[in-house]
Amino acid sequence: TVPCMNETNNRIVSTALILCVLSVAFVVLRWPVVPSQDGPMHLYYVDIARESLTAHSPYSAYYGLRSVLPPYLFHYLFLAALDEWLDPVWAEKTLLILYIFAAVASLVFLAGAAGARAPALAGLAGIPFILNWTVMMGFINFNLGCAMCLFLIGVWLRFQAAFTPRRRIIFALLFF
């Protein structure tokens, strides 16, 4: 625990956290495109998947979905939904900003569930690691899964005493 943390210091740390998260989001918005090893490959896959699902598509003879739950499902569904209203590059930036907010919020929630007196410090400490190697390689879906895992561990820590057998099964299903 941090002995000098009082209500005023918690507000200062929380404000610093919000400013840092917003500044990272601003940096992402300033990029011309999301820099990644994959480039626009995910946007291309979304376009192919959307087109191949229509009956009159020229792609339907060559492409098809192999399973109901393909890898990167959330990533592609989110990009496809945002593609209806935004430019594909902005859709990808929006997904990356969603990951940034989810990762920081999950760190703060986990620290609070673990009993930290200043959980915002955990989020502040995690900011330098948010735009990491896996993000730049294009594994946004993986990073969203890591943020969800941190959140679910926090849920387990906070509510483990209230977990009935039925709730444990539901919780276990959330991990898959």
C-alpha positions as a LaTeX table, in Angstrom:
\begin{tabular}{lrrr}
\hline
Residue & $x$ (\AA) & $y$ (\AA) & $z$ (\AA) \\
\hline
Thr1 & 0.00 & 0.00 & 0.00 \\
Val2 & 1.00 & 3.59 & $-0.50$ \\
Pro3 & 1.10 & 5.28 & 2.94 \\
Cys4 & 0.79 & 8.87 & 1.68 \\
Met5 & $-2.33$ & 8.29 & $-0.45$ \\
Asn6 & $-5.26$ & 10.34 & 0.71 \\
Glu7 & $-8.36$ & 11.57 & $-1.11$ \\
Thr8 & $-6.57$ & 14.56 & $-2.65$ \\
Asn9 & $-3.64$ & 12.47 & $-3.89$ \\
Asn10 & $-6.05$ & 9.88 & $-5.31$ \\
Arg11 & $-7.77$ & 12.64 & $-7.29$ \\
Ile12 & $-4.43$ & 13.90 & $-8.59$ \\
Val13 & $-3.37$ & 10.40 & $-9.66$ \\
Ser14 & $-6.78$ & 9.76 & $-11.26$ \\
Thr15 & $-6.58$ & 13.05 & $-13.16$ \\
Ala16 & $-3.05$ & 12.23 & $-14.32$ \\
Leu17 & $-4.27$ & 8.82 & $-15.47$ \\
Ile18 & $-7.13$ & 10.33 & $-17.47$ \\
Leu19 & $-4.78$ & 12.86 & $-19.07$ \\
Cys20 & $-2.26$ & 10.16 & $-19.97$ \\
Val21 & $-4.93$ & 7.91 & $-21.50$ \\
Leu22 & $-6.34$ & 10.80 & $-23.49$ \\
Ser23 & $-2.86$ & 11.77 & $-24.70$ \\
Val24 & $-2.19$ & 8.20 & $-25.91$ \\
Ala25 & $-5.57$ & 8.21 & $-27.66$ \\
Phe26 & $-4.68$ & 11.56 & $-29.23$ \\
Val27 & $-1.41$ & 10.10 & $-30.53$ \\
Val28 & $-3.34$ & 7.23 & $-32.12$ \\
Leu29 & $-5.76$ & 9.67 & $-33.74$ \\
Arg30 & $-2.87$ & 11.67 & $-35.19$ \\
Trp31 & $-1.39$ & 8.66 & $-37.01$ \\
Pro32 & $-2.26$ & 8.59 & $-40.71$ \\
Val33 & $-2.88$ & 4.84 & $-40.35$ \\
Val34 & $-2.47$ & 2.36 & $-37.50$ \\
Pro35 & 1.12 & 1.18 & $-37.85$ \\
Ser36 & 1.28 & $-2.59$ & $-37.74$ \\
Gln37 & 3.08 & $-5.50$ & $-39.32$ \\
Asp38 & $-0.18$ & $-6.55$ & $-40.95$ \\
Gly39 & $-0.88$ & $-3.20$ & $-42.57$ \\
Pro40 & $-4.43$ & $-3.03$ & $-43.93$ \\
Met41 & $-4.76$ & $-6.84$ & $-44.06$ \\
His42 & $-7.50$ & $-6.98$ & $-41.41$ \\
Leu43 & $-9.49$ & $-4.31$ & $-43.24$ \\
Tyr44 & $-9.14$ & $-6.34$ & $-46.44$ \\
Tyr45 & $-10.34$ & $-9.51$ & $-44.67$ \\
Val46 & $-13.38$ & $-7.66$ & $-43.34$ \\
Asp47 & $-14.20$ & $-6.48$ & $-46.84$ \\
Ile48 & $-13.80$ & $-9.99$ & $-48.29$ \\
Ala49 & $-15.88$ & $-11.59$ & $-45.50$ \\
Arg50 & $-18.66$ & $-9.04$ & $-45.89$ \\
Glu51 & $-18.73$ & $-9.42$ & $-49.67$ \\
Ser52 & $-18.53$ & $-13.22$ & $-49.61$ \\
Leu53 & $-21.64$ & $-13.41$ & $-47.42$ \\
Thr54 & $-23.79$ & $-11.82$ & $-50.11$ \\
Ala55 & $-25.31$ & $-14.13$ & $-52.72$ \\
His56 & $-24.22$ & $-12.17$ & $-55.78$ \\
Ser57 & $-20.63$ & $-11.62$ & $-54.67$ \\
Pro58 & $-17.78$ & $-12.40$ & $-57.08$ \\
Tyr59 & $-15.80$ & $-13.65$ & $-54.06$ \\
Ser60 & $-18.31$ & $-16.32$ & $-53.01$ \\
Ala61 & $-16.92$ & $-18.78$ & $-55.58$ \\
Tyr62 & $-13.42$ & $-18.46$ & $-54.12$ \\
Tyr63 & $-13.84$ & $-17.61$ & $-50.43$ \\
Gly64 & $-15.95$ & $-18.99$ & $-47.65$ \\
Leu65 & $-16.05$ & $-19.04$ & $-43.87$ \\
Arg66 & $-14.61$ & $-22.29$ & $-42.52$ \\
Ser67 & $-16.10$ & $-22.02$ & $-39.06$ \\
Val68 & $-18.73$ & $-20.06$ & $-37.22$ \\
Leu69 & $-16.18$ & $-18.68$ & $-34.74$ \\
Pro70 & $-13.07$ & $-17.79$ & $-36.75$ \\
Pro71 & $-10.02$ & $-16.26$ & $-35.09$ \\
Tyr72 & $-10.19$ & $-12.49$ & $-34.71$ \\
Leu73 & $-14.00$ & $-12.69$ & $-34.60$ \\
Phe74 & $-14.49$ & $-9.65$ & $-32.38$ \\
His75 & $-11.88$ & $-7.69$ & $-34.32$ \\
Tyr76 & $-13.57$ & $-8.34$ & $-37.66$ \\
Leu77 & $-17.13$ & $-7.86$ & $-36.42$ \\
Phe78 & $-16.19$ & $-4.57$ & $-34.78$ \\
Leu79 & $-14.41$ & $-3.34$ & $-37.91$ \\
Ala80 & $-17.31$ & $-4.44$ & $-40.12$ \\
Ala81 & $-19.83$ & $-2.62$ & $-37.92$ \\
Leu82 & $-17.76$ & 0.57 & $-37.82$ \\
Asp83 & $-17.11$ & 0.37 & $-41.56$ \\
Glu84 & $-20.76$ & 1.21 & $-42.09$ \\
Trp85 & $-20.28$ & 4.68 & $-40.56$ \\
Leu86 & $-16.56$ & 5.41 & $-40.66$ \\
Asp87 & $-13.68$ & 5.23 & $-43.06$ \\
Pro88 & $-11.86$ & 1.87 & $-42.59$ \\
Val89 & $-8.74$ & 3.59 & $-41.26$ \\
Trp90 & $-10.83$ & 5.42 & $-38.63$ \\
Ala91 & $-12.59$ & 2.17 & $-37.75$ \\
Glu92 & $-9.22$ & 0.59 & $-37.00$ \\
Lys93 & $-8.13$ & 3.60 & $-34.94$ \\
Thr94 & $-11.39$ & 3.40 & $-32.98$ \\
Leu95 & $-10.76$ & $-0.26$ & $-32.21$ \\
Leu96 & $-7.24$ & 0.55 & $-31.01$ \\
Ile97 & $-8.55$ & 3.34 & $-28.76$ \\
Leu98 & $-11.16$ & 0.93 & $-27.38$ \\
Tyr99 & $-8.31$ & $-1.44$ & $-26.50$ \\
Ile100 & $-6.39$ & 1.38 & $-24.78$ \\
Phe101 & $-9.38$ & 2.31 & $-22.62$ \\
Ala102 & $-10.19$ & $-1.35$ & $-21.89$ \\
Ala103 & $-6.60$ & $-2.18$ & $-20.88$ \\
Val104 & $-6.25$ & 0.78 & $-18.53$ \\
Ala105 & $-9.72$ & 0.27 & $-17.02$ \\
Ser106 & $-8.95$ & $-3.43$ & $-16.48$ \\
Leu107 & $-5.68$ & $-2.63$ & $-14.72$ \\
Val108 & $-7.42$ & $-0.14$ & $-12.45$ \\
Phe109 & $-10.27$ & $-2.55$ & $-11.70$ \\
Leu110 & $-7.86$ & $-5.42$ & $-10.97$ \\
Ala111 & $-5.79$ & $-3.25$ & $-8.63$ \\
Gly112 & $-8.93$ & $-2.11$ & $-6.83$ \\
Ala113 & $-10.15$ & $-5.68$ & $-6.50$ \\
Ala114 & $-6.77$ & $-6.71$ & $-5.11$ \\
Gly115 & $-7.14$ & $-4.10$ & $-2.37$ \\
Ala116 & $-4.90$ & $-1.31$ & $-3.60$ \\
Arg117 & $-5.47$ & 2.03 & $-1.90$ \\
Ala118 & $-4.67$ & 3.86 & $-5.13$ \\
Pro119 & $-5.78$ & 1.65 & $-8.03$ \\
Ala120 & $-5.25$ & 4.50 & $-10.52$ \\
Leu121 & $-1.52$ & 4.07 & $-9.93$ \\
Ala122 & $-1.73$ & 0.64 & $-11.58$ \\
Gly123 & $-3.31$ & 2.19 & $-14.65$ \\
Leu124 & $-0.70$ & 4.93 & $-14.67$ \\
Ala125 & 2.09 & 2.35 & $-14.38$ \\
Gly126 & 0.60 & 0.40 & $-17.29$ \\
Ile127 & 0.42 & 3.33 & $-19.72$ \\
Pro128 & 3.98 & 2.88 & $-21.08$ \\
Phe129 & 3.16 & $-0.73$ & $-21.96$ \\
Ile130 & $-0.16$ & $-0.11$ & $-23.71$ \\
Leu131 & 1.22 & 0.36 & $-27.24$ \\
Asn132 & 3.41 & $-2.72$ & $-27.08$ \\
Trp133 & 4.96 & $-5.07$ & $-29.63$ \\
Thr134 & 1.84 & $-7.19$ & $-30.04$ \\
Val135 & $-0.24$ & $-4.09$ & $-30.82$ \\
Met136 & 2.26 & $-2.99$ & $-33.45$ \\
Met137 & 2.24 & $-6.48$ & $-34.95$ \\
Gly138 & $-1.54$ & $-6.18$ & $-35.43$ \\
Phe139 & $-2.73$ & $-8.51$ & $-32.67$ \\
Ile140 & $-5.45$ & $-6.18$ & $-31.39$ \\
Asn141 & $-7.80$ & $-9.09$ & $-30.72$ \\
Phe142 & $-5.13$ & $-10.72$ & $-28.52$ \\
Asn143 & $-4.65$ & $-7.50$ & $-26.56$ \\
Leu144 & $-8.38$ & $-7.07$ & $-26.08$ \\
Gly145 & $-8.41$ & $-10.64$ & $-24.74$ \\
Cys146 & $-5.61$ & $-9.78$ & $-22.30$ \\
Ala147 & $-7.56$ & $-6.74$ & $-21.08$ \\
Met148 & $-10.66$ & $-8.91$ & $-20.64$ \\
Cys149 & $-8.61$ & $-11.49$ & $-18.75$ \\
Leu150 & $-7.33$ & $-8.84$ & $-16.32$ \\
Phe151 & $-10.90$ & $-7.63$ & $-15.82$ \\
Leu152 & $-12.18$ & $-11.17$ & $-15.17$ \\
Ile153 & $-9.40$ & $-11.84$ & $-12.66$ \\
Gly154 & $-10.51$ & $-8.64$ & $-10.91$ \\
Val155 & $-14.12$ & $-9.88$ & $-10.94$ \\
Trp156 & $-12.97$ & $-13.15$ & $-9.40$ \\
Leu157 & $-11.00$ & $-11.39$ & $-6.67$ \\
Arg158 & $-13.79$ & $-8.96$ & $-5.86$ \\
Phe159 & $-16.75$ & $-11.36$ & $-5.91$ \\
Gln160 & $-15.30$ & $-14.81$ & $-5.18$ \\
Ala161 & $-17.17$ & $-15.13$ & $-1.88$ \\
Ala162 & $-20.51$ & $-14.63$ & $-3.67$ \\
Phe163 & $-19.81$ & $-17.19$ & $-6.40$ \\
Thr164 & $-22.36$ & $-20.00$ & $-6.42$ \\
Pro165 & $-21.70$ & $-23.12$ & $-8.52$ \\
Arg166 & $-23.92$ & $-21.68$ & $-11.28$ \\
Arg167 & $-22.02$ & $-18.38$ & $-11.26$ \\
Arg168 & $-18.70$ & $-20.25$ & $-11.39$ \\
Ile169 & $-19.82$ & $-22.04$ & $-14.55$ \\
Ile170 & $-20.87$ & $-18.75$ & $-16.15$ \\
Phe171 & $-17.60$ & $-17.17$ & $-15.11$ \\
Ala172 & $-15.62$ & $-20.09$ & $-16.56$ \\
Leu173 & $-17.49$ & $-19.73$ & $-19.85$ \\
Leu174 & $-16.46$ & $-16.07$ & $-20.04$ \\
Phe175 & $-12.83$ & $-17.18$ & $-20.23$ \\
Phe176 & $-13.60$ & $-19.17$ & $-23.36$ \\
\hline
\end{tabular}
